[in-house]
Amino acid sequence: MMSVATIVALVIGVWGQRLIGAFALGPWLDRQPRLTRMAGLIPAAVVMAVIVQLTVARGRTLEFDARLVGVAVAGVLVWRRAPFIVVVLAAAAVTAALRAVT
């Protein structure tokens, strides 16, 4: 279990990284519009990486099953700019159908 000191140290470290990034990289990125657009995609990429990791990891092993196909369907629909409810329902339907078949 994490101690309070560890959590405080992590909070200060993350806050410090954000502060350094804002002051050190902020002015430089303002002059680089292409890099600014690319930097704006980083949070979405991190969230997607976490979703995929939570989908395929079970303990210390990887498990590729219907959930991964559902996430892939959701990813394609988001890429095609489908409405959120369509993305969720399609991913759930594909996952359920594959689980029913196997």
C-alpha positions as CSV (number, residue, x, y, z in Angstrom):
1,M,0.0,0.0,0.0
2,M,1.3,3.4,-0.9
3,S,2.2,5.8,2.0
4,V,1.0,9.4,2.1
5,A,4.6,10.5,1.5
6,T,4.8,8.5,-1.7
7,I,1.6,9.9,-3.0
8,V,2.7,13.4,-2.2
9,A,6.0,12.8,-4.0
10,L,4.2,11.6,-7.1
11,V,1.9,14.5,-7.1
12,I,4.8,17.0,-6.8
13,G,6.7,15.1,-9.6
14,V,3.8,15.2,-12.0
15,W,3.0,18.8,-11.2
16,G,6.6,19.7,-11.6
17,Q,6.8,18.0,-15.0
18,R,3.7,19.9,-16.2
19,L,5.2,23.2,-14.9
20,I,8.5,22.6,-16.6
21,G,6.8,21.6,-19.8
22,A,4.6,24.7,-19.8
23,F,7.5,27.1,-19.3
24,A,10.2,25.3,-21.2
25,L,8.3,23.9,-24.2
26,G,5.3,26.3,-24.3
27,P,7.0,29.2,-26.0
28,W,8.9,26.9,-28.4
29,L,5.7,25.0,-29.3
30,D,3.9,28.2,-30.0
31,R,6.2,28.8,-32.9
32,Q,5.7,25.3,-34.2
33,P,2.0,24.9,-35.3
34,R,2.5,21.3,-36.5
35,L,4.1,20.2,-33.3
36,T,1.4,21.9,-31.3
37,R,-1.2,19.9,-33.2
38,M,0.7,16.7,-32.6
39,A,1.2,17.5,-28.9
40,G,-2.6,17.9,-28.6
41,L,-3.0,14.2,-29.7
42,I,-0.8,12.8,-26.9
43,P,-3.5,12.7,-24.2
44,A,-5.8,10.7,-26.5
45,A,-3.0,8.3,-27.4
46,V,-2.2,7.8,-23.7
47,V,-5.9,7.1,-22.8
48,M,-6.2,4.7,-25.7
49,A,-3.0,2.9,-24.6
50,V,-4.5,2.5,-21.1
51,I,-7.8,1.2,-22.5
52,V,-6.0,-1.4,-24.6
53,Q,-3.7,-2.5,-21.7
54,L,-6.7,-2.9,-19.4
55,T,-8.5,-4.8,-22.1
56,V,-5.8,-7.4,-22.9
57,A,-4.0,-7.8,-19.6
58,R,-5.0,-10.3,-17.0
59,G,-2.4,-10.3,-14.2
60,R,0.9,-10.9,-15.9
61,T,-0.4,-12.4,-19.0
62,L,-2.0,-11.1,-22.2
63,E,-5.5,-12.4,-23.1
64,F,-6.7,-11.6,-26.6
65,D,-10.5,-12.2,-26.8
66,A,-13.7,-10.6,-27.9
67,R,-13.0,-7.5,-25.8
68,L,-10.1,-6.5,-28.0
69,V,-12.2,-6.9,-31.1
70,G,-14.8,-4.6,-29.5
71,V,-12.2,-2.0,-28.7
72,A,-10.9,-2.2,-32.3
73,V,-14.5,-1.7,-33.6
74,A,-14.8,1.3,-31.3
75,G,-11.5,2.7,-32.5
76,V,-12.5,2.5,-36.2
77,L,-15.9,4.1,-35.5
78,V,-14.3,6.9,-33.5
79,W,-11.8,7.4,-36.4
80,R,-14.8,7.6,-38.8
81,R,-16.4,10.2,-36.5
82,A,-19.4,8.1,-35.6
83,P,-21.7,9.4,-32.8
84,F,-20.6,8.3,-29.3
85,I,-23.8,6.2,-28.7
86,V,-23.1,4.4,-32.0
87,V,-19.6,3.6,-30.9
88,V,-20.6,2.2,-27.6
89,L,-23.5,0.1,-28.9
90,A,-21.5,-1.3,-31.8
91,A,-18.5,-2.2,-29.6
92,A,-20.8,-3.9,-27.1
93,A,-22.8,-5.7,-29.8
94,V,-19.6,-7.0,-31.5
95,T,-18.1,-8.2,-28.2
96,A,-21.4,-9.9,-27.2
97,A,-21.8,-11.6,-30.6
98,L,-18.2,-12.9,-30.5
99,R,-18.7,-14.2,-26.9
100,A,-21.9,-15.9,-27.9
101,V,-20.2,-17.6,-30.9
102,T,-17.1,-18.8,-29.0
